[in-house]
């Protein structure tokens, strides 16, 4: 396919991208990485190439990752049945050990290794490192979820230090307790990523997902809504245009917008190089909330 693009087309692509290069060089973006893009090896390689390219041209890029499927797999291997309450993972002490092991010990280092293979400079950190993420135990309608936490504080100093030295921070979302609380907490990676974007005064917050974006008809990918003003969100939820698993993703975008991030995006991680298309073309992919 690339061989069929003539010189004029290549030139037009680069000319179209140039204003975006100028716009984002020196700025910070936070990417939440999850879904199918973490499971498919070709898509995984494409994401790492995108991240390295952004870093190479001077865009400060922070990659925040989840790992639900891998956690479930490891729990099954050790004989612990995953348990969910109202969509949230019940996390007892044994489960928390597995969560921390998988997220900070395996997946985080796997992603760092892939970035290094793609020619980038990356360092893995968790929310525990330097107190990056602090959380308190969730108390939701009197239901005990174990060691599941709400992020109450983001201390971005370690990320700012790494970015200033040209590194790509790769963040796993295990949080430390508030002062006096020695527990580790399992926190929602989407929410943590949004709050990190706010703390870093990021220019963009991007969620890589396994859906095209917000659809008017969930059964029709061509009904993608490319741009949404935040004031329209309540009515879209009331009418069911935004529903189910899309609601928490939208809420994370709203959290970032409320905190001062100018643009937030929900894009399809199943599309190779979706991040570059969104960042550097008029076409864009997915849904942008402003």
PyMOL commands that set and color helices and strands:
alter all, ss='L'
color gray80, all
select helices_A, chain A and resi 2-4+7-24+35-38+41-56+68-77+93-117+129-131+157-164+189-199+221-223+230-238+245-258+274-280
alter helices_A, ss='H'
color red, helices_A
select strands_A, chain A and resi 28-33+60-65+84-85+88-89+122-126+133-137+148-154+168-172+174-177+184-187+204-209+227-228+263-268+287-289
alter strands_A, ss='S'
color yellow, strands_A
deselect
rebuild
show_as cartoon
